[in-house]
Amino acid sequence: MCQVLILTFKASMTGLGLFLVALIVCLLVYSSAIYYAELGIQGSQIHSIPDAFWWAIITMTTVGYGDKVPVGCYDNGIMRHVTMTRF
């Protein structure tokens, strides 16, 4: 049983590595975009880069918790791209 599990992980390492690289690149691009789109907007819930990372990873992997919500005018376009590239 254990050998089958180890062989399965070894066989899927390239696919898993590619998935993680794509996830990290999308995370960096979308969190940077939303941070700069929200910069200086009154009532924004995204105040820092970690807030933007949290918003991007939660929005890419789930439907979002709703604790960090963008409020700017450019954010709808960014949110559409993020939700289209869900992992």
C-alpha positions as CSV (number, residue, x, y, z in Angstrom):
1,M,0.0,0.0,0.0
2,C,2.7,2.4,0.9
3,Q,4.8,1.6,-2.2
4,V,1.8,2.4,-4.4
5,L,1.3,5.8,-2.7
6,I,5.0,6.6,-3.1
7,L,5.0,5.6,-6.8
8,T,1.9,7.7,-7.3
9,F,3.5,10.8,-5.8
10,K,6.7,10.3,-7.9
11,A,4.6,10.0,-11.1
12,S,2.7,13.1,-10.4
13,M,5.5,15.4,-9.2
14,T,5.9,17.2,-12.5
15,G,2.1,17.9,-12.8
16,L,2.0,19.1,-9.2
17,G,5.0,21.3,-9.6
18,L,3.5,22.9,-12.7
19,F,0.3,23.5,-10.8
20,L,2.1,25.1,-7.9
21,V,4.1,27.4,-10.2
22,A,0.9,28.5,-12.0
23,L,-0.8,29.1,-8.7
24,I,2.0,31.2,-7.4
25,V,2.3,33.3,-10.6
26,C,-1.4,34.0,-10.7
27,L,-1.4,34.8,-6.9
28,L,1.4,37.4,-7.4
29,V,-0.2,38.9,-10.5
30,Y,-3.7,39.2,-9.1
31,S,-2.7,40.3,-5.6
32,S,-0.5,43.0,-7.0
33,A,-3.2,44.2,-9.4
34,I,-5.9,44.3,-6.7
35,Y,-3.5,46.0,-4.2
36,Y,-2.7,48.8,-6.7
37,A,-6.3,49.1,-7.8
38,E,-7.4,49.6,-4.2
39,L,-4.6,51.9,-3.2
40,G,-5.9,55.2,-1.9
41,I,-9.6,54.3,-2.2
42,Q,-11.7,55.4,0.7
43,G,-13.4,52.5,2.6
44,S,-11.1,49.9,1.0
45,Q,-10.7,46.6,2.9
46,I,-7.4,45.7,1.3
47,H,-4.8,47.8,3.1
48,S,-1.6,45.8,2.6
49,I,0.1,43.2,0.3
50,P,-0.8,40.4,2.7
51,D,-4.4,41.4,2.6
52,A,-4.2,41.3,-1.2
53,F,-2.6,37.9,-1.1
54,W,-5.3,36.6,1.2
55,W,-8.0,38.0,-1.1
56,A,-6.4,36.5,-4.2
57,I,-5.8,33.0,-2.8
58,I,-9.3,32.7,-1.3
59,T,-10.9,34.0,-4.4
60,M,-8.9,31.7,-6.7
61,T,-9.4,28.6,-4.7
62,T,-13.0,29.0,-3.3
63,V,-15.9,31.3,-3.7
64,G,-14.4,33.7,-1.2
65,Y,-15.2,34.3,2.5
66,G,-16.3,37.9,2.1
67,D,-14.0,39.3,4.7
68,K,-11.9,41.2,2.2
69,V,-14.0,42.7,-0.6
70,P,-12.6,45.2,-3.2
71,V,-14.6,48.4,-3.6
72,G,-12.9,50.3,-6.4
73,C,-14.1,50.8,-10.0
74,Y,-11.4,48.7,-11.6
75,D,-12.0,45.8,-9.3
76,N,-14.8,44.1,-11.3
77,G,-12.5,43.4,-14.2
78,I,-9.8,42.0,-11.9
79,M,-12.3,39.9,-10.0
80,R,-13.6,38.5,-13.3
81,H,-10.2,37.4,-14.3
82,V,-9.5,35.9,-10.9
83,T,-12.7,33.9,-10.9
84,M,-12.1,32.6,-14.4
85,T,-8.7,31.2,-13.4
86,R,-9.9,29.2,-10.4
87,F,-7.9,26.3,-9.4
